[in-house]
């Protein structure tokens, strides 16, 4: 598939799935280049089970683009929250100036081959994008992609207690296949108070109110939709307060991201 056919197919599928977004030529080129790059590397390193280019566009690229409408909303909220915080804080002028220049920080947990991470990074050059995974060779692939992405290697339940990462991100995403309750327990340690978690799942799952309360999260929104014939569900949670210092459990064996 050349770049022109890629563009025609991508745009037609965005319209078919009623995804209202306008992509620049640069963005389309970067999406195309990343797809070609991942499929080439995938011949030697297992990054995705999807090898057909049309299926790749639908199940990886379009599925990732779908959450951009939420990213746009949260970017606006971040600016408002930051301005409100700076006005009410007693920080020194130098510290305030530093915070004003700081981009919104976004983290994708269990990023694997880089979805939705790579797509969100391409569509949002005004945020700082990070990908976390326990498999370093997958992160090395992302590092060599020429995208403006920082990588974090390790297990989420451990790194969530690291001061460099704990409650440092305004938006945290995951497309992990683990149960929803397990995923949000891992994600909660990275998102800052007032920030958002976006969980991308297939069929709708039951939620534990106890876990939401324990991890200081509130369910903000659920959206059920289809990408072609595949059922998808997005869960959005807002972090309402700082997390108990003992959470998440460092010894949890339920999940590895």
Beta strands, then each sheet from edge to edge (+ up, - down):
strand 1: 104-109
strand 2: 127-133
strand 3: 149-153
strand 4: 169-174
strand 5: 191-201
strand 6: 217-227
strand 7: 230-239
sheet 1: 3+ 2+ 1+ 4+ 5+ 7- 6+
end
